[in-house]
Structure formats: structure tokens, C-alpha cells
Amino acid sequence: MSKVERTGNRQLRSIVYGASSDIHGKGVFASRDIDGGEYIGTFAGPEVRRDGEYVLWVYESEDDGDPVGRSGRNLLRFLNHASPGNAGFDGFDLYAEGNIAQDEEITIDYGDEL
């Protein structure tokens, strides 16, 4: 079964919403229960060459030394940091690391650069 990509805010709102966060500023929250391993959405935006606010860097392969950056334009740009996070990226696609309850904030581990 192939996944139906969620890139636009209208598509993402079937599974997440943005709201004020106790962690930092605005966050992303589950609008329904999300199962572990479930596809949440795709971090969408134009490709960039410089770092900035809401930029996600992804290494396309382990051999490639140059990451690809996207400047977030959808709700996923508001993902906040937690260690460990309850979601993680596979490329630009976000998946639940475990079960996420409705109204729980969805977080990712920003890694060592935080």
C-alpha cells in the first residue's frame, strides 16, 4: 500500500494542527491518535542553500557529503525539540516513533547541534 503524501496544510490538518507550545512558541500537535510507524506528513518548501529559520537539512545518502535543505512552508516547520522525540524524519517524510495520543505535541530530536 502506498502512502498518500501530506504536504499542504489542508492535508496535514487531517492528522496535525498548530498551537501554542509549552516547549517553545508554536508547536505541532496530533489532531487524532497516531500509531507508531505511521506516516505523518512531508516537510515541504523550496530548496535552499543557506541555513535559516525553519530550514531542515537532509543527507540523501550516507555517501553524500552535501545535505539538501528545504525552507519549511507547511505546519511541520513548527516541530519542536525533545530528546528523545516522538517522531522522526526519513528524508523529508515524518513518521511517528511510537504511539502519539490526540492533542499530544509532536517533537523531533534536533540532534547535537541544538
N, CA, C and O atoms as a MOPAC input file, in Angstrom:
PM7 MOZYME 1SCF
protein

 N      0.84100 1    -1.17100 1     0.00000 1
 C      0.00000 1     0.00000 1     0.00000 1
 C      0.89100 1     1.24000 1     0.00000 1
 O      1.81000 1     1.33800 1     0.81300 1
 N      0.63200 1     2.17900 1    -0.89500 1
 C      1.44400 1     3.38500 1    -0.95300 1
 C      0.81900 1     4.47800 1    -0.08800 1
 O     -0.40000 1     4.53800 1     0.08000 1
 N      1.65500 1     5.31600 1     0.44300 1
 C      1.16000 1     6.39700 1     1.29000 1
 C      0.63500 1     7.53500 1     0.42300 1
 O      1.10600 1     7.73800 1    -0.69600 1
 N     -0.31900 1     8.26000 1     0.93300 1
 C     -0.80900 1     9.46700 1     0.28300 1
 C     -0.05100 1    10.62100 1     0.92900 1
 O     -0.21300 1    10.88600 1     2.12000 1
 N      0.77300 1    11.30600 1     0.14300 1
 C      1.60100 1    12.36800 1     0.70000 1
 C      0.76600 1    13.49300 1     1.27400 1
 O     -0.23900 1    13.90900 1     0.69900 1
 N      1.20800 1    13.97200 1     2.42300 1
 C      0.60100 1    15.14700 1     3.04400 1
 C      1.67200 1    16.23200 1     3.03700 1
 O      2.62400 1    16.17800 1     3.81500 1
 N      1.51300 1    17.20900 1     2.16100 1
 C      2.47900 1    18.29700 1     2.08700 1
 C      1.83800 1    19.64700 1     2.39400 1
 O      2.47100 1    20.51000 1     3.00200 1
 N      0.59100 1    19.83500 1     1.98000 1
 C     -0.09700 1    21.09600 1     2.21800 1
 C     -0.76700 1    21.11500 1     3.58000 1
 O     -1.08700 1    20.06500 1     4.13800 1
 N     -0.97700 1    22.30900 1     4.11200 1
 C     -1.60500 1    22.42700 1     5.42500 1
 C     -2.99200 1    21.81100 1     5.45600 1
 O     -3.37700 1    21.22100 1     6.46600 1
 N     -3.74100 1    21.93100 1     4.39400 1
 C     -5.08100 1    21.33400 1     4.35600 1
 C     -5.00000 1    19.81900 1     4.53600 1
 O     -5.80200 1    19.24400 1     5.27100 1
 N     -4.04500 1    19.16800 1     3.87600 1
 C     -3.86000 1    17.71700 1     4.01100 1
 C     -3.33200 1    17.35900 1     5.39600 1
 O     -3.76600 1    16.37400 1     5.99400 1
 N     -2.40600 1    18.14800 1     5.90200 1
 C     -1.80800 1    17.87300 1     7.21200 1
 C     -2.82100 1    18.00100 1     8.34400 1
 O     -2.72100 1    17.29600 1     9.34800 1
 N     -3.79500 1    18.89800 1     8.18900 1
 C     -4.76300 1    19.11500 1     9.26800 1
 C     -5.63300 1    17.90200 1     9.55300 1
 O     -6.33500 1    17.87400 1    10.56400 1
 N     -5.60300 1    16.90400 1     8.68900 1
 C     -6.33500 1    15.67500 1     8.98400 1
 C     -5.63300 1    14.87600 1    10.08200 1
 O     -6.21900 1    13.95700 1    10.65300 1
 N     -4.37900 1    15.22700 1    10.37700 1
 C     -3.60200 1    14.46100 1    11.35600 1
 C     -2.90500 1    15.35000 1    12.38900 1
 O     -2.63300 1    14.88900 1    13.49800 1
 N     -2.60600 1    16.62600 1    12.05300 1
 C     -1.93300 1    17.53500 1    12.98600 1
 C     -2.55900 1    18.92400 1    12.93900 1
 O     -3.28800 1    19.27400 1    12.01000 1
 N     -2.24600 1    19.70400 1    13.97600 1
 C     -2.62400 1    21.11800 1    13.98500 1
 C     -1.53100 1    21.90700 1    14.70300 1
 O     -0.75700 1    21.34000 1    15.47300 1
 N     -1.47000 1    23.18700 1    14.45600 1
 C     -0.51000 1    24.04800 1    15.12800 1
 C     -1.17900 1    24.78700 1    16.27500 1
 O     -2.32700 1    25.21500 1    16.15800 1
 N     -0.46400 1    24.93800 1    17.38300 1
 C     -0.98300 1    25.64900 1    18.55000 1
 C      0.18300 1    26.10600 1    19.41600 1
 O      1.32800 1    25.71200 1    19.19300 1
 N     -0.12000 1    26.93700 1    20.40000 1
 C      0.88200 1    27.41200 1    21.34700 1
 C      1.50100 1    26.21200 1    22.07900 1
 O      0.79900 1    25.28600 1    22.48400 1
 N      2.82800 1    26.25100 1    22.23800 1
 C      3.56300 1    25.13700 1    22.83400 1
 C      4.18300 1    25.52900 1    24.16800 1
 O      4.66800 1    26.64900 1    24.32900 1
 N      4.16500 1    24.60400 1    25.12200 1
 C      4.87300 1    24.81400 1    26.38000 1
 C      6.38000 1    24.67800 1    26.19700 1
 O      7.15100 1    25.13900 1    27.03900 1
 N      6.80600 1    24.04700 1    25.10100 1
 C      8.23800 1    23.86100 1    24.83700 1
 C      8.84600 1    25.14900 1    24.29300 1
 O      9.84800 1    25.64300 1    24.81000 1
 N      8.21700 1    25.69600 1    23.22100 1
 C      8.74000 1    26.91100 1    22.59800 1
 C      7.73700 1    27.42900 1    21.57600 1
 O      7.36300 1    26.70600 1    20.65200 1
 N      7.30700 1    28.65100 1    21.73100 1
 C      6.49100 1    29.32000 1    20.72200 1
 C      5.28500 1    28.51700 1    20.26700 1
 O      4.38900 1    28.20400 1    21.05000 1
 N      5.28700 1    28.19400 1    18.98400 1
 C      4.22200 1    27.40400 1    18.38000 1
 C      4.72700 1    25.97900 1    18.18100 1
 O      5.91200 1    25.76900 1    17.92200 1
 N      3.83500 1    25.00300 1    18.29900 1
 C      4.20100 1    23.60800 1    18.10800 1
 C      3.20800 1    22.89400 1    17.22100 1
 O      2.20900 1    23.47200 1    16.79300 1
 N      3.49000 1    21.63300 1    16.94800 1
 C      2.63600 1    20.77100 1    16.13000 1
 C      2.05200 1    19.69800 1    17.04200 1
 O      2.78600 1    19.05300 1    17.79100 1
 N      0.74100 1    19.50500 1    16.98400 1
 C      0.03200 1    18.58900 1    17.86400 1
 C     -0.79700 1    17.59800 1    17.05300 1
 O     -1.24300 1    17.90300 1    15.94700 1
 N     -0.99600 1    16.41100 1    17.61600 1
 C     -1.77800 1    15.36200 1    16.94700 1
 C     -3.26400 1    15.70400 1    17.03600 1
 O     -3.78300 1    15.93100 1    18.12900 1
 N     -3.94700 1    15.74200 1    15.90000 1
 C     -5.38700 1    16.01600 1    15.91300 1
 C     -6.19200 1    14.73100 1    16.09700 1
 O     -7.41600 1    14.77000 1    16.22300 1
 N     -5.49900 1    13.59800 1    16.11200 1
 C     -6.10700 1    12.28800 1    16.39500 1
 C     -4.99100 1    11.38500 1    16.89900 1
 O     -3.81700 1    11.74500 1    16.81200 1
 N     -5.34200 1    10.22600 1    17.42000 1
 C     -4.31300 1     9.26000 1    17.81800 1
 C     -3.51900 1     8.83500 1    16.58700 1
 O     -4.09000 1     8.58400 1    15.52500 1
 N     -2.19600 1     8.75600 1    16.73800 1
 C     -1.30700 1     8.35500 1    15.64900 1
 C     -0.56000 1     7.10500 1    16.10100 1
 O      0.01900 1     7.07900 1    17.18700 1
 N     -0.57500 1     6.08500 1    15.27600 1
 C      0.09200 1     4.82800 1    15.59800 1
 C      1.59200 1     4.92400 1    15.34500 1
 O      2.03100 1     5.64100 1    14.44600 1
 N      2.37500 1     4.20000 1    16.14100 1
 C      3.81200 1     4.12000 1    15.93300 1
 C      4.11600 1     3.65300 1    14.52600 1
 O      3.50900 1     2.69500 1    14.04600 1
 N      5.04000 1     4.31300 1    13.86000 1
 C      5.43000 1     3.96800 1    12.49700 1
 C      4.56100 1     4.61400 1    11.43300 1
 O      4.86400 1     4.51500 1    10.24400 1
 N      3.48700 1     5.27500 1    11.84300 1
 C      2.56700 1     5.88000 1    10.87200 1
 C      3.18900 1     7.11900 1    10.23800 1
 O      3.85100 1     7.91300 1    10.90600 1
 N      2.96300 1     7.26700 1     8.94100 1
 C      3.39100 1     8.45300 1     8.19700 1
 C      2.54900 1     9.64300 1     8.65600 1
 O      1.32100 1     9.56500 1     8.68800 1
 N      3.21200 1    10.73800 1     9.00800 1
 C      2.51200 1    11.93900 1     9.46400 1
 C      2.41100 1    12.95600 1     8.33500 1
 O      1.32600 1    13.47200 1     8.06400 1
 N      3.51300 1    13.24800 1     7.68100 1
 C      3.49300 1    14.23000 1     6.60000 1
 C      4.88400 1    14.47500 1     6.07200 1
 O      5.86100 1    13.91100 1     6.56300 1
 N      4.96200 1    15.32600 1     5.06200 1
 C      6.22200 1    15.65600 1     4.41200 1
 C      6.55800 1    17.12000 1     4.64400 1
 O      5.72300 1    17.99900 1     4.43500 1
 N      7.79000 1    17.37400 1     5.08000 1
 C      8.28800 1    18.73600 1     5.27600 1
 C      8.43300 1    19.35700 1     3.89300 1
 O      9.29900 1    18.95200 1     3.11700 1
 N      7.59000 1    20.33900 1     3.58100 1
 C      7.54700 1    20.88800 1     2.23000 1
 C      7.98800 1    22.34400 1     2.21300 1
 O      7.72200 1    23.10900 1     3.14000 1
 N      8.66400 1    22.69900 1     1.13900 1
 C      9.10900 1    24.06500 1     0.93000 1
 C     10.18100 1    24.09300 1    -0.13300 1
 O     10.63500 1    23.04600 1    -0.59600 1
 N     10.58700 1    25.29000 1    -0.52200 1
 C     11.60200 1    25.40100 1    -1.57000 1
 C     12.97300 1    24.95400 1    -1.07800 1
 O     13.29100 1    25.06200 1     0.10600 1
 N     13.77600 1    24.45100 1    -2.00800 1
 C     15.14400 1    24.06600 1    -1.69100 1
 C     15.96100 1    25.32100 1    -1.42100 1
 O     15.80900 1    26.33700 1    -2.09900 1
 N     16.83700 1    25.23300 1    -0.41300 1
 C     17.68100 1    26.37600 1    -0.05100 1
 C     19.14100 1    25.93900 1     0.03000 1
 O     19.44800 1    24.75100 1     0.13200 1
 N     20.02500 1    26.92100 1    -0.01900 1
 C     21.45800 1    26.64500 1     0.08400 1
 C     22.05900 1    27.22400 1     1.35900 1
 O     23.20200 1    26.92400 1     1.70500 1
 N     21.28200 1    28.05700 1     2.05900 1
 C     21.76500 1    28.67200 1     3.29700 1
 C     20.84300 1    28.30800 1     4.44600 1
 O     19.64100 1    28.11200 1     4.26700 1
 N     21.43200 1    28.22400 1     5.62700 1
 C     20.65100 1    27.91100 1     6.81400 1
 C     19.81600 1    29.11700 1     7.21500 1
 O     20.15200 1    30.25700 1     6.89300 1
 N     18.74700 1    28.85600 1     7.90500 1
 C     17.87800 1    29.92000 1     8.37100 1
 C     16.76400 1    29.33100 1     9.20900 1
 O     16.75100 1    28.13500 1     9.49900 1
 N     15.83400 1    30.17700 1     9.59100 1
 C     14.70100 1    29.73700 1    10.39000 1
 C     13.84400 1    28.77100 1     9.57700 1
 O     13.56800 1    29.01400 1     8.40200 1
 N     13.43000 1    27.69000 1    10.19900 1
 C     12.55600 1    26.67200 1     9.60400 1
 C     13.21000 1    25.90200 1     8.45200 1
 O     12.50700 1    25.42000 1     7.56500 1
 N     14.53800 1    25.77900 1     8.45100 1
 C     15.22000 1    25.00200 1     7.41600 1
 C     15.53400 1    23.60700 1     7.95800 1
 O     16.06200 1    23.45900 1     9.06000 1
 N     15.20200 1    22.59600 1     7.17100 1
 C     15.52700 1    21.21100 1     7.50300 1
 C     16.57000 1    20.72400 1     6.51100 1
 O     16.39300 1    20.84000 1     5.29900 1
 N     17.66900 1    20.17400 1     7.04300 1
 C     18.75400 1    19.63700 1     6.21400 1
 C     18.68800 1    18.11800 1     6.24100 1
 O     18.56700 1    17.50800 1     7.30300 1
 N     18.77000 1    17.51400 1     5.05300 1
 C     18.69200 1    16.06300 1     4.92200 1
 C     19.83200 1    15.57600 1     4.03100 1
 O     20.08500 1    16.12700 1     2.95900 1
 N     20.51600 1    14.52400 1     4.50400 1
 C     21.51100 1    13.85900 1     3.67100 1
 C     20.78300 1    12.79300 1     2.87100 1
 O     20.16200 1    11.89500 1     3.43900 1
 N     20.86200 1    12.89300 1     1.54600 1
 C     20.10900 1    11.97000 1     0.70000 1
 C     20.66800 1    10.55900 1     0.71400 1
 O     19.93600 1     9.60000 1     0.47200 1
 N     21.95500 1    10.42200 1     0.99300 1
 C     22.54500 1     9.09000 1     1.13100 1
 C     23.70000 1     9.19500 1     2.11100 1
 O     24.21800 1    10.28300 1     2.36200 1
 N     24.09800 1     8.06000 1     2.66000 1
 C     25.19300 1     8.05200 1     3.62300 1
 C     26.52500 1     8.42100 1     2.98500 1
 O     27.43500 1     8.87900 1     3.67600 1
 N     26.65000 1     8.22500 1     1.67000 1
 C     27.88900 1     8.52000 1     0.96800 1
 C     28.00200 1     9.98600 1     0.56900 1
 O     29.10200 1    10.48300 1     0.32700 1
 N     26.87200 1    10.67600 1     0.49900 1
 C     26.83100 1    12.04300 1     0.01000 1
 C     27.18600 1    13.01100 1     1.13100 1
 O     26.55100 1    12.99200 1     2.18500 1
 N     28.18600 1    13.85300 1     0.92200 1
 C     28.61400 1    14.79500 1     1.93400 1
 C     27.80200 1    16.07700 1     1.96400 1
 O     27.88400 1    16.82300 1     2.94000 1
 N     27.02400 1    16.35700 1     0.93400 1
 C     26.27800 1    17.60500 1     0.85600 1
 C     24.80000 1    17.37400 1     1.15100 1
 O     24.12300 1    16.64600 1     0.42500 1
 N     24.29900 1    17.99900 1     2.22500 1
 C     22.88300 1    17.84400 1     2.53700 1
 C     22.01500 1    18.71500 1     1.62700 1
 O     22.49000 1    19.67400 1     1.01900 1
 N     20.74800 1    18.36000 1     1.55300 1
 C     19.75500 1    19.13800 1     0.82600 1
 C     18.92300 1    19.86500 1     1.87600 1
 O     18.47500 1    19.25600 1     2.84800 1
 N     18.71500 1    21.16000 1     1.68200 1
 C     17.93400 1    21.93400 1     2.62900 1
 C     16.61000 1    22.38100 1     2.03500 1
 O     16.52300 1    22.70200 1     0.85000 1
 N     15.58500 1    22.39600 1     2.86700 1
 C     14.27200 1    22.93100 1     2.48200 1
 C     13.85100 1    23.95100 1     3.53300 1
 O     14.01500 1    23.73900 1     4.73500 1
 N     13.31200 1    25.04800 1     3.05700 1
 C     12.74600 1    26.06300 1     3.94300 1
 C     11.27000 1    25.73000 1     4.13400 1
 O     10.48300 1    25.82400 1     3.19200 1
 N     10.89700 1    25.34400 1     5.34700 1
 C      9.54700 1    24.86000 1     5.62100 1
 C      8.46700 1    25.87700 1     5.34500 1
 O      8.56000 1    27.03500 1     5.75100 1
 N      7.44000 1    25.42800 1     4.64800 1
 C      6.30300 1    26.27600 1     4.32900 1
 C      4.98700 1    25.69500 1     4.82800 1
 O      3.93300 1    26.30200 1     4.64100 1
 N      5.03800 1    24.51300 1     5.46800 1
 C      3.80400 1    23.93100 1     5.99700 1
 C      3.89100 1    23.83200 1     7.52000 1
 O      4.88300 1    24.25000 1     8.11800 1
 N      2.86100 1    23.28300 1     8.13900 1
 C      2.79400 1    23.20100 1     9.59800 1
 C      3.99400 1    22.51200 1    10.23400 1
 O      4.33400 1    22.81000 1    11.37800 1
 N      4.63600 1    21.60600 1     9.52400 1
 C      5.75400 1    20.85200 1    10.10800 1
 C      6.95000 1    21.73700 1    10.43100 1
 O      7.86300 1    21.30400 1    11.13400 1
 N      6.96100 1    22.96800 1     9.93200 1
 C      8.06200 1    23.87600 1    10.27400 1
 C      8.04400 1    24.23700 1    11.75600 1
 O      9.04500 1    24.72700 1    12.28000 1
 N      6.92100 1    24.00300 1    12.44100 1
 C      6.79900 1    24.34600 1    13.85200 1
 C      7.13100 1    23.18800 1    14.79600 1
 O      6.84500 1    23.27500 1    15.99000 1
 N      7.72800 1    22.10700 1    14.28900 1
 C      8.11900 1    20.99300 1    15.15800 1
 C      9.16300 1    21.46200 1    16.16500 1
 O     10.14400 1    22.10800 1    15.79700 1
 N      8.94800 1    21.13800 1    17.41800 1
 C      9.88200 1    21.49900 1    18.47900 1
 C     10.75500 1    20.30900 1    18.86100 1
 O     10.47400 1    19.16400 1    18.50700 1
 N     11.82500 1    20.61600 1    19.59500 1
 C     12.81600 1    19.62100 1    20.00900 1
 C     12.43800 1    18.94000 1    21.32400 1
 O     11.94800 1    19.57900 1    22.25500 1
 N     12.67300 1    17.66000 1    21.37700 1
 C     12.65600 1    16.88500 1    22.61500 1
 C     13.63400 1    15.73900 1    22.41600 1
 O     13.83400 1    15.26900 1    21.29600 1
 N     14.23700 1    15.29900 1    23.49800 1
 C     15.15600 1    14.17700 1    23.41100 1
 C     14.75200 1    13.12200 1    24.44000 1
 O     14.90700 1    13.33400 1    25.64300 1
 N     14.24300 1    12.00100 1    23.97300 1
 C     14.00800 1    11.66000 1    22.57600 1
 C     12.71500 1    12.29600 1    22.07600 1
 O     11.82300 1    12.61200 1    22.86300 1
 N     12.62600 1    12.47900 1    20.77900 1
 C     11.39100 1    12.96100 1    20.16900 1
 C     10.42100 1    11.80100 1    19.99600 1
 O     10.81200 1    10.64000 1    20.10900 1
 N      9.17600 1    12.10600 1    19.72700 1
 C      8.19500 1    11.04800 1    19.48000 1
 C      7.93800 1    10.84600 1    17.99200 1
 O      7.07200 1    10.06000 1    17.60700 1
 N      8.69900 1    11.56300 1    17.14900 1
 C      8.61200 1    11.40500 1    15.70300 1
 C     10.00500 1    11.60800 1    15.12000 1
 O     10.88700 1    12.16500 1    15.77400 1
 N     10.19400 1    11.15400 1    13.89400 1
 C     11.48600 1    11.31100 1    13.24200 1
 C     11.32900 1    11.34800 1    11.73600 1
 O     10.34000 1    10.87300 1    11.18000 1
 N     12.32500 1    11.92300 1    11.09300 1
 C     12.30100 1    12.05500 1     9.64300 1
 C     13.01400 1    10.90600 1     8.96200 1
 O     14.04200 1    10.42300 1     9.43500 1
 N     12.45500 1    10.47900 1     7.84800 1
 C     13.10100 1     9.60000 1     6.88100 1
 C     13.13900 1    10.43200 1     5.60800 1
 O     12.14700 1    10.51700 1     4.88500 1
 N     14.28200 1    11.04400 1     5.33800 1
 C     14.32200 1    12.06200 1     4.29100 1
 C     13.50400 1    13.24900 1     4.78600 1
 O     13.72600 1    13.73000 1     5.89700 1
 N     12.58000 1    13.71900 1     3.99000 1
 C     11.70800 1    14.82000 1     4.39500 1
 C     10.35800 1    14.32500 1     4.89500 1
 O      9.48600 1    15.13200 1     5.21800 1
 N     10.17300 1    13.00500 1     4.96400 1
 C      8.91900 1    12.41100 1     5.44300 1
 C      8.99500 1    12.17700 1     6.94500 1
 O      9.97500 1    11.62100 1     7.44000 1
 N      7.96300 1    12.59900 1     7.67200 1
 C      7.90900 1    12.47600 1     9.12700 1
 C      7.05700 1    11.28100 1     9.52100 1
 O      5.94800 1    11.10600 1     9.01600 1
 N      7.58400 1    10.45000 1    10.43300 1
 C      6.89000 1     9.25800 1    10.92700 1
 C      6.86300 1     9.27500 1    12.45000 1
 O      7.77800 1     9.78900 1    13.09300 1
 N      5.80200 1     8.70700 1    13.01800 1
 C      5.70100 1     8.56600 1    14.47000 1
 C      6.68900 1     7.50000 1    14.93600 1
 O      6.74900 1     6.41400 1    14.35900 1
 N      7.46000 1     7.80300 1    15.97300 1
 C      8.41200 1     6.84500 1    16.53900 1
 C      7.71100 1     5.84900 1    17.46100 1
 O      8.20300 1     4.74200 1    17.67800 1
 N      6.59500 1     6.23900 1    17.98400 1
 C      5.76500 1     5.41100 1    18.86100 1
 C      4.35100 1     5.95600 1    18.78500 1
 O      4.07400 1     6.87000 1    18.00900 1
 N      3.46400 1     5.40400 1    19.57900 1
 C      2.10200 1     5.91200 1    19.57800 1
 C      2.07600 1     7.34400 1    20.10300 1
 O      2.74300 1     7.66600 1    21.08600 1
 N      1.30800 1     8.19300 1    19.44400 1
 C      1.15300 1     9.59000 1    19.84800 1
 C     -0.33400 1     9.81700 1    20.08700 1
 O     -1.15900 1     9.56600 1    19.20800 1
 N     -0.66900 1    10.29500 1    21.28300 1
 C     -2.07300 1    10.50000 1    21.64900 1
 C     -2.61700 1    11.79600 1    21.05300 1
 O     -1.87400 1    12.74600 1    20.80900 1
 N     -3.91200 1    11.81300 1    20.82800 1
 C     -4.57400 1    13.02300 1    20.35000 1
 C     -4.22900 1    14.18100 1    21.28600 1
 O     -4.24500 1    14.02000 1    22.50600 1
 N     -3.92300 1    15.32600 1    20.72600 1
 C     -3.56200 1    16.57300 1    21.41600 1
 C     -2.16700 1    16.55900 1    22.04600 1
 O     -1.78800 1    17.52900 1    22.70300 1
 N     -1.39900 1    15.49000 1    21.86300 1
 C     -0.00700 1    15.45000 1    22.33100 1
 C      0.86400 1    16.21100 1    21.33500 1
 O      0.65400 1    16.12500 1    20.12500 1
 N      1.85400 1    16.96800 1    21.85700 1
 C      2.76200 1    17.67400 1    20.95600 1
 C      3.67800 1    16.67100 1    20.26500 1
 O      4.19400 1    15.74600 1    20.89100 1
 N      3.86800 1    16.86900 1    18.98000 1
 C      4.76300 1    16.03300 1    18.18600 1
 C      6.12000 1    16.71300 1    18.18100 1
 O      6.23200 1    17.89000 1    17.83700 1
 N      7.15900 1    15.96300 1    18.56600 1
 C      8.50300 1    16.52700 1    18.68800 1
 C      9.51200 1    15.67100 1    17.94300 1
 O      9.29100 1    14.48500 1    17.69600 1
 N     10.62400 1    16.30100 1    17.59200 1
 C     11.74700 1    15.59900 1    16.97100 1
 C     13.00000 1    15.93400 1    17.75900 1
 O     13.05400 1    16.95000 1    18.45100 1
 N     14.01200 1    15.07400 1    17.65200 1
 C     15.30900 1    15.33600 1    18.26800 1
 C     16.14400 1    16.09700 1    17.24700 1
 O     16.48100 1    15.55700 1    16.19300 1
 N     16.47800 1    17.34300 1    17.55000 1
 C     17.25900 1    18.16800 1    16.62500 1
 C     18.69000 1    17.67200 1    16.47300 1
 O     19.38500 1    18.06200 1    15.53500 1
 N     19.13500 1    16.81600 1    17.38700 1
 C     20.48800 1    16.30300 1    17.29500 1
 C     21.46900 1    17.12300 1    18.11100 1
 O     21.07500 1    17.91500 1    18.96800 1
 N     22.73500 1    16.92800 1    17.84200 1
 C     23.80600 1    17.52700 1    18.63100 1
 C     23.96600 1    19.02900 1    18.41500 1
 O     24.60600 1    19.69500 1    19.22900 1
 N     23.40400 1    19.57800 1    17.34700 1
 C     23.62100 1    20.98400 1    17.03300 1
 C     22.73800 1    21.91900 1    17.84200 1
 O     22.87800 1    23.13700 1    17.73300 1
 N     21.83200 1    21.38200 1    18.65000 1
 C     20.90600 1    22.23400 1    19.39900 1
 C     21.65200 1    23.13200 1    20.33100 1
 O     21.04000 1    23.92400 1    21.04800 1

